[in-house]
Amino acid sequence: MAHEASAGVELGFIGFGNMAQAMARGLVESGTLPGSRIHACAAHFDKLQAATARFGANACADARQVIEASDAIILAVKPHLVKQVTEPVRDLLADKAVISVAAGCDFAFYEEILTPGSRHLSTIPNTPIAVGAGIIACEQRHSLTPDDVQAFERLFSPIALIEWMDGALLPTATAIAGCGPAFAAMFLEALGDAGVKHGLSRQAAYRLAAQMMAGTAKLHLETGEHPGSMKDAVCSPGGTTIKGVAALEKSGLRGSVIGAVDAIKQA
């Protein structure tokens, strides 16, 4: 299905940093899009060549070359550089579907800086898209055509959960889905440390913790079961798990996690 859905698509990246490379890796390694159909430009051409070579993608000299070679454009530069980068190629972008992955750059922002009538969508992806387990939060307000939206969803749904929402909620989605992998990695590392403390090898502790996290997340996504019910199902009366849960509650796990999201929203 993924192969058929992406047949013939030429995808361009303006900016090829960590997020763009994660998206490219996910597309290529899942078989959704061959590297030969990916075109990218970046500020440092030598680094770009090395990065694109890993995916069999095409390194382009500049944004103009990327746009001319592509059907759709992923705008993946730092938010403060978006206006500077798009200004010289506004007219060319007017004929393409533009997908932004720059945090804080919403529909209204692109209406201001792009040519009137341009087709654009603001999104926030996260890094697990590299292994086909990502999230792309999408602003409901956009100017893509129905065909553009269908092509976007066919291209990225094999490697990410696509979640549409009001633009005002994108910053919260960024805090949870975009920043969340850092929090999850910290929890993974902490469980690993606990395993090592009690005799497990570092590699075994990380494998156990990682598979547990992946499996628990999959269980929720596939069943829709409330997280509290999932917790209760593991907690026998007077058992070991409830003692661990009590220790986490005493340490303020929930409050700490909510506080981390609050801190991001206030930054």
Phi, psi and omega in degrees: 000314181298319181297314181294321184296325186262006183303127175086350182287134173247120187248132180246142175244121170261106192098131183221054177275204186302314183291315179300318179293325176297318180294316180298316179299315180300316181295315185287311186289337177276352183080010181288321181213127178289150180302331181296343179260011178249132182233137185215151172227157179202170185295323184249107189293325180295318177292323178299315180300318179295319182291314182292330180299329181294336182248001184069025181270173184259123176274124182252152184291326183202177182298323180301316180295321178298312183297317181295334183269353192239155174272322180228149184240129171264114180270106192233034175269169178299144184309320183287350180258353187303309183298316181298321183283323184278334186305314182290344184238021183305315183296321178291322181293337182298339182260007184236160169278122183252121178250114179270138171239022181270119182300136176086355181259096186263187182305312182299322180298313182288332174298330180283321190258341179265164178299137178308136181090000179294151180259115184214154180219133177262130182222163172228106175269172172231164190295332177297355174300337180299331181247023176075019182229041185267183174228139169234109174276128186239137177288130181297325179276119181205176180236020175290153173281163175304323178294321178299314182297317179298317180295319179299312182292323178294325182287317189258343181296334176292343184237003181203149167284122180260117185241118180267138183203165175300142182301329180294341181265354180301320177300324178290319176299322178298317181297320184276307185273324183279316179272336183307323178304329177292319179294317180297321179294325177294319178294319177300314180296319180296317176298321177299316178299319180296320178296318179295319179304326184253023167109349179286152172290156180302315182296316180294319181297317179293319179298313180299313182294318182294315180293324177299315181294316180296317182293320179295318178296317179296321179299316179295314182297323184276334183253336185072012182295140180297137180304324178297322178292323178297319176297313182300327182295339181262348186260097175283148178304125180070009185276183183288320185297318182295331176293321176293319178299317179299321179294320177295319178296319179297327180277356176078038182303309183299313180297324179294318180293314179297321178297326178295317177294319177302317182296321179294316182296330183272350184291000000 
